[in-house]
Amino acid sequence: MGIQISLPMMAFLVFMTGFAGFVDSAAGGGGLISLPAYLFAGLPPHYTYATNKFSAACGTTFATASFFKNGAMNLKVGILAAIGSFAGSALGAHIVLMLSDEVLQMMMFIILPIAAVIILWRRNLPDENRDDGTLNLKKALLALGIGLGIGLYDGMVGPGTGTFAIIAFTSLMGFDLRTANGNAKVLNLASNYASLFTYLSSGLVVFPVGIPCAISNIVGNIIGSHFALRKGAKFIRPMMLVVLVLLLGKLITDML
């Protein structure tokens, strides 16, 4: 499919995907910015999902490296969650390929209100780390379950994945926001690549659009992760509220 985008629209996409990377690295939810931007630029839904996943995967790779370098993650929990996330996201992406554009849009309209309620309900997350550092069978299964469920959502829908992962790691496993964000990066990285492999095999990634957006997304992720690591919860919590506002804004525009 030949997809052409004007230079001004391309500049708009590069800016928006860079901003999406900045938000995503700090609080998740970058897809709430980038997905509508791709659709606004004229990409059909399936190509939007695939190209967005390409740029997001590139940016998340660098953000994950930053959190790992600074020790802001529980690597064992993150890897287990990533295994579940990879499987869930691959399954979700395969399901997306079987759905029509109309069904995808309807699915977003149904799921996003539920996502908004969850983020609003859990917006006040703890700063302290309540995890004792051990890894027993219960924690391992919980990490796998979190990864599988969020990965499935990421493969099928996407927006808010990192935010939901942060909420799950803080609420269910007792991590502080900074560590939960690092774990979420590992999970999100796996889910991004699982979905991306599926889209690449189907030829849905628009590389002339995706490559400039990927570079911009990488820059945004590097800057955002720097602030999240340096300021911790003081920066992450307000950014999660920004994600909530974006999510509610998208719901309103979808209804209109």
NULOMAR-171563 format. One record per residue (C-alpha): z, x, y; residue in three letters; residue number from 1. Coordinates in steps of 0.1 Angstrom, whole numbers. Layout:
BEGIN
- Z X Y ALA NUM
...
***
This chain:
BEGIN
- 0 0 0 MET 1
- -11 15 33 GLY 2
- 18 11 58 ILE 3
- 13 23 93 GLN 4
- 39 24 121 ILE 5
- 33 31 157 SER 6
- 48 61 174 LEU 7
- 73 42 195 PRO 8
- 84 22 165 MET 9
- 88 55 145 MET 10
- 109 69 173 ALA 11
- 131 37 171 PHE 12
- 135 41 133 LEU 13
- 144 78 136 VAL 14
- 171 70 162 PHE 15
- 185 41 142 MET 16
- 186 59 109 THR 17
- 204 88 126 GLY 18
- 230 64 140 PHE 19
- 232 48 106 ALA 20
- 240 82 90 GLY 21
- 267 88 116 PHE 22
- 284 55 109 VAL 23
- 279 58 71 ASP 24
- 295 92 69 SER 25
- 326 80 87 ALA 26
- 331 45 73 ALA 27
- 302 34 51 GLY 28
- 280 5 61 GLY 29
- 250 26 74 GLY 30
- 227 2 56 GLY 31
- 237 -25 80 LEU 32
- 219 -5 107 ILE 33
- 190 10 88 SER 34
- 179 -19 66 LEU 35
- 173 -43 96 PRO 36
- 156 -14 114 ALA 37
- 131 -8 86 TYR 38
- 124 -46 84 LEU 39
- 120 -48 122 PHE 40
- 95 -19 120 ALA 41
- 74 -40 96 GLY 42
- 81 -26 62 LEU 43
- 81 -53 34 PRO 44
- 115 -58 17 PRO 45
- 109 -39 -14 HIS 46
- 95 -9 5 TYR 47
- 124 -12 30 THR 48
- 149 -10 1 TYR 49
- 132 21 -14 ALA 50
- 125 40 18 THR 51
- 160 33 31 ASN 52
- 175 45 -2 LYS 53
- 155 78 2 PHE 54
- 167 86 37 SER 55
- 203 75 29 ALA 56
- 204 96 -3 ALA 57
- 194 127 17 CYS 58
- 220 121 44 GLY 59
- 248 113 19 THR 60
- 242 145 1 THR 61
- 251 165 31 PHE 62
- 281 143 40 ALA 63
- 294 147 4 THR 64
- 291 185 6 ALA 65
- 312 184 39 SER 66
- 340 164 23 PHE 67
- 340 186 -8 PHE 68
- 341 218 12 LYS 69
- 371 205 31 ASN 70
- 389 193 -1 GLY 71
- 389 157 11 ALA 72
- 385 141 -23 MET 73
- 400 137 -57 ASN 74
- 371 152 -76 LEU 75
- 381 138 -111 LYS 76
- 384 103 -98 VAL 77
- 352 107 -77 GLY 78
- 332 120 -107 ILE 79
- 343 91 -129 LEU 80
- 335 66 -102 ALA 81
- 301 83 -98 ALA 82
- 293 79 -135 ILE 83
- 300 42 -133 GLY 84
- 282 39 -100 SER 85
- 251 57 -113 PHE 86
- 249 32 -142 ALA 87
- 256 2 -120 GLY 88
- 231 12 -93 SER 89
- 203 19 -118 ALA 90
- 208 -15 -133 LEU 91
- 209 -32 -99 GLY 92
- 177 -14 -87 ALA 93
- 159 -26 -119 HIS 94
- 170 -62 -112 ILE 95
- 157 -59 -76 VAL 96
- 123 -49 -89 LEU 97
- 121 -81 -108 MET 98
- 129 -103 -78 LEU 99
- 106 -117 -52 SER 100
- 110 -109 -15 ASP 101
- 122 -145 -9 GLU 102
- 149 -141 -35 VAL 103
- 160 -108 -21 LEU 104
- 164 -123 14 GLN 105
- 183 -153 0 MET 106
- 206 -130 -20 MET 107
- 214 -111 12 MET 108
- 222 -144 29 PHE 109
- 246 -154 2 ILE 110
- 264 -121 -5 ILE 111
- 268 -108 31 LEU 112
- 293 -135 41 PRO 113
- 315 -127 11 ILE 114
- 313 -90 21 ALA 115
- 323 -98 57 ALA 116
- 354 -117 45 VAL 117
- 364 -88 23 ILE 118
- 361 -62 50 ILE 119
- 379 -85 76 LEU 120
- 407 -91 51 TRP 121
- 413 -55 43 ARG 122
- 406 -40 78 ARG 123
- 442 -26 82 ASN 124
- 443 2 55 LEU 125
- 471 26 50 PRO 126
- 471 62 63 ASP 127
- 494 77 37 GLU 128
- 483 90 3 ASN 129
- 502 71 -24 ARG 130
- 484 87 -53 ASP 131
- 506 111 -74 ASP 132
- 477 133 -84 GLY 133
- 477 125 -121 THR 134
- 449 110 -140 LEU 135
- 458 87 -169 ASN 136
- 436 63 -190 LEU 137
- 444 34 -166 LYS 138
- 432 53 -136 LYS 139
- 402 66 -153 ALA 140
- 391 32 -164 LEU 141
- 398 18 -129 LEU 142
- 377 46 -113 ALA 143
- 348 38 -137 LEU 144
- 352 1 -130 GLY 145
- 351 6 -92 ILE 146
- 320 28 -96 GLY 147
- 302 3 -118 LEU 148
- 309 -27 -96 GLY 149
- 301 -11 -63 ILE 150
- 271 7 -78 GLY 151
- 257 -26 -90 LEU 152
- 261 -40 -55 TYR 153
- 245 -10 -40 ASP 154
- 215 -11 -63 GLY 155
- 210 -48 -56 MET 156
- 220 -52 -19 VAL 157
- 234 -20 -3 GLY 158
- 249 -26 31 PRO 159
- 286 -19 32 GLY 160
- 288 0 -1 THR 161
- 307 30 13 GLY 162
- 331 6 32 THR 163
- 338 -13 0 PHE 164
- 344 19 -19 ALA 165
- 369 31 7 ILE 166
- 387 -3 5 ILE 167
- 388 -1 -33 ALA 168
- 401 35 -34 PHE 169
- 429 28 -8 THR 170
- 439 -7 -21 SER 171
- 436 -1 -59 LEU 172
- 442 36 -63 MET 173
- 465 45 -34 GLY 174
- 444 71 -16 PHE 175
- 446 77 21 ASP 176
- 415 69 42 LEU 177
- 403 105 44 ARG 178
- 405 111 6 THR 179
- 392 76 -1 ALA 180
- 362 84 21 ASN 181
- 355 116 2 GLY 182
- 357 98 -32 ASN 183
- 334 71 -18 ALA 184
- 309 98 -8 LYS 185
- 307 110 -44 VAL 186
- 303 74 -57 LEU 187
- 277 65 -31 ASN 188
- 258 97 -37 LEU 189
- 254 88 -74 ALA 190
- 244 52 -67 SER 191
- 219 63 -41 ASN 192
- 201 87 -64 TYR 193
- 202 62 -94 ALA 194
- 185 36 -72 SER 195
- 161 62 -57 LEU 196
- 149 74 -91 PHE 197
- 140 38 -100 THR 198
- 121 32 -67 TYR 199
- 103 66 -69 LEU 200
- 90 57 -103 SER 201
- 77 25 -89 SER 202
- 60 42 -60 GLY 203
- 78 22 -33 LEU 204
- 91 50 -11 VAL 205
- 69 54 21 VAL 206
- 73 91 26 PHE 207
- 55 94 60 PRO 208
- 82 71 73 VAL 209
- 111 82 50 GLY 210
- 109 119 56 ILE 211
- 115 119 94 PRO 212
- 142 92 89 CYS 213
- 158 113 62 ALA 214
- 161 143 86 ILE 215
- 176 121 113 SER 216
- 200 106 87 ASN 217
- 211 141 76 ILE 218
- 219 150 112 VAL 219
- 239 118 117 GLY 220
- 258 123 85 ASN 221
- 267 159 94 ILE 222
- 280 149 128 ILE 223
- 299 118 115 GLY 224
- 315 136 86 SER 225
- 327 163 110 HIS 226
- 346 137 131 PHE 227
- 359 119 101 ALA 228
- 373 151 86 LEU 229
- 388 163 119 ARG 230
- 403 131 131 LYS 231
- 410 113 98 GLY 232
- 422 77 100 ALA 233
- 422 76 138 LYS 234
- 384 79 136 PHE 235
- 377 62 103 ILE 236
- 395 29 110 ARG 237
- 377 21 143 PRO 238
- 344 29 126 MET 239
- 352 5 98 MET 240
- 357 -22 125 LEU 241
- 323 -12 139 VAL 242
- 309 -18 105 VAL 243
- 326 -52 104 LEU 244
- 310 -62 138 VAL 245
- 276 -51 126 LEU 246
- 280 -71 94 LEU 247
- 290 -102 112 LEU 248
- 262 -97 137 GLY 249
- 237 -95 109 LYS 250
- 251 -127 94 LEU 251
- 247 -145 127 ILE 252
- 211 -133 132 THR 253
- 202 -142 96 ASP 254
- 215 -178 102 MET 255
- 195 -181 134 LEU 256
***
